[in-house]
């Protein structure tokens, strides 16, 4: 069902304090690893967005018992782990919906099971590339077949014996790395994954906390197979990718000052803060806590006169999910911004490079598209045009457009605003909350 949302220009500052929803990446991994651990894994602050619900449904289909509740106002799951070999064959095809993380990581895990399984997704996910995981998993002995020479979903996985490999990934991708590591839990010997650059490290961090025999040496992660995992308590920090939208809102709306509480600040996810600071953003980390295995902090953001900059692929990698909102910050920055090294974004939930160019141009921003990025000229707050826009069902594009609408001169309608539920249920409520508190 399509849900149109209309955003009016904001004539007052963004103010106050707000807590952000739980981290999507960590929530996925907590359920997956908790499922194959021995004992219970308690996940507090779980993000119950559409993507994560797909992961929960997949494991319930394989016989996993997952209790749901609330603890201190936060969504809490209790995952009753079955151990490495305790899952059972599902009665039907597993549907990952729109979640690339679910599809890619689960494929690696399913390669090690003793039963047949099939995984598919929605129209968008069935167009996204799976060759990058199928190749290394096949080298490990995985038996995977699917559409277009096993490069697209649905994928069928037949039981097989896995062996450890040493694999160098062609791109830095946490989904690719994690898929191989999950298969490595079931492989004979040791499995090593080497990346060309460091992608987010939530999988290896959580595996270590659960007792896996895993080592990290610069860009290489090595795991030993057949070692049991132990259930743990996981307090999921706020998602910095979701916080990014509110951060940019506070930066671009004059006289704003916003405190975003309890945000995960894993070093592999700090790219958005580094980029916004490079643009001149006034951003301060407060109350940094390193307890547990994922650090968190409160983020204080004040309105700033942003400047256009050049952003390379190396800088963008730890902020790859934040590309859409970075382009919005650039649209309100003085001067030119160039973004390169973003070619991976053409095969995300949408072609984010093309879709963001269309939206920015539709709002009157001078913007040019390159094969791997964009260049654009910033404009003054309150001068962007309005209108009605379709964000191609892409949750991050929809939220970015909502933030841009705050600085438009007329109202903006997001035709498919329901898509935000994929990663940030309650986003529009949060945006309204911080908008109404200003004077």
HELIX and SHEET records of a PDB file:
HELIX    1   1 UNK A   24  UNK A   35  1                                  12    
HELIX    2   2 UNK A   50  UNK A   61  1                                  12    
HELIX    3   3 UNK A  100  UNK A  110  1                                  11    
HELIX    4   4 UNK A  125  UNK A  127  5                                   3    
HELIX    5   5 UNK A  131  UNK A  139  1                                   9    
HELIX    6   6 UNK A  147  UNK A  150  1                                   4    
HELIX    7   7 UNK A  174  UNK A  184  1                                  11    
HELIX    8   8 UNK A  202  UNK A  209  1                                   8    
HELIX    9   9 UNK A  240  UNK A  252  1                                  13    
HELIX   10  10 UNK A  267  UNK A  269  5                                   3    
HELIX   11  11 UNK A  271  UNK A  278  1                                   8    
HELIX   12  12 UNK A  313  UNK A  317  1                                   5    
HELIX   13  13 UNK A  320  UNK A  322  5                                   3    
HELIX   14  14 UNK A  323  UNK A  331  1                                   9    
HELIX   15  15 UNK A  343  UNK A  347  5                                   5    
HELIX   16  16 UNK A  352  UNK A  362  1                                  11    
HELIX   17  17 UNK A  395  UNK A  406  1                                  12    
HELIX   18  18 UNK A  417  UNK A  422  5                                   6    
HELIX   19  19 UNK A  427  UNK A  436  1                                  10    
SHEET    1   A 3 UNK A   5  UNK A   7  0                                        
SHEET    2   A 3 UNK A 412  UNK A 414 -1                                        
SHEET    3   A 3 UNK A 387  UNK A 389  1                                        
SHEET    1   B 4 UNK A  15  UNK A  19  0                                        
SHEET    2   B 4 UNK A 257  UNK A 264  1                                        
SHEET    3   B 4 UNK A 296  UNK A 302 -1                                        
SHEET    4   B 4 UNK A 282  UNK A 289 -1                                        
SHEET    1   C 4 UNK A  65  UNK A  71  0                                        
SHEET    2   C 4 UNK A  74  UNK A  82 -1                                        
SHEET    3   C 4 UNK A  37  UNK A  44 -1                                        
SHEET    4   C 4 UNK A 229  UNK A 230  1                                        
SHEET    1   D 4 UNK A  65  UNK A  71  0                                        
SHEET    2   D 4 UNK A  74  UNK A  82 -1                                        
SHEET    3   D 4 UNK A  37  UNK A  44 -1                                        
SHEET    4   D 4 UNK A 233  UNK A 235  1                                        
SHEET    1   E 4 UNK A  94  UNK A  95  0                                        
SHEET    2   E 4 UNK A 117  UNK A 120  1                                        
SHEET    3   E 4 UNK A 152  UNK A 158 -1                                        
SHEET    4   E 4 UNK A 143  UNK A 146 -1                                        
SHEET    1   F 4 UNK A 166  UNK A 168  0                                        
SHEET    2   F 4 UNK A 190  UNK A 194  1                                        
SHEET    3   F 4 UNK A 220  UNK A 224 -1                                        
SHEET    4   F 4 UNK A 214  UNK A 217 -1                                        
SHEET    1   G 4 UNK A 310  UNK A 311  0                                        
SHEET    2   G 4 UNK A 336  UNK A 339  1                                        
SHEET    3   G 4 UNK A 373  UNK A 377 -1                                        
SHEET    4   G 4 UNK A 367  UNK A 370 -1                                        
END                                                                             
